[in-house]
Amino acid sequence: MPIFCGDVKCEDFNALRSLVYLSVLELEETINPNKIPF
C-alpha cells in the first residue's frame, strides 16, 4: 500500500524512516544490552 508523501518521494521517506528505526534499535541495545530484540 503506497503512502502519499506530498512533495517528498515515498522512496526517500521510507529509507529515512527505516534509518531512524534502525538507529532507535541500536540506541536501545546500547542502553539495555540484555534486552531481547523483537
Number of C-alpha atoms within 10 A of each C-alpha: 3 6 10 9 12 7 6 9 11 14 12 11 13 13 11 12 12 12 12 12 12 12 12 12 14 13 12 14 14 11 10 10 11 9 10 7 8 4
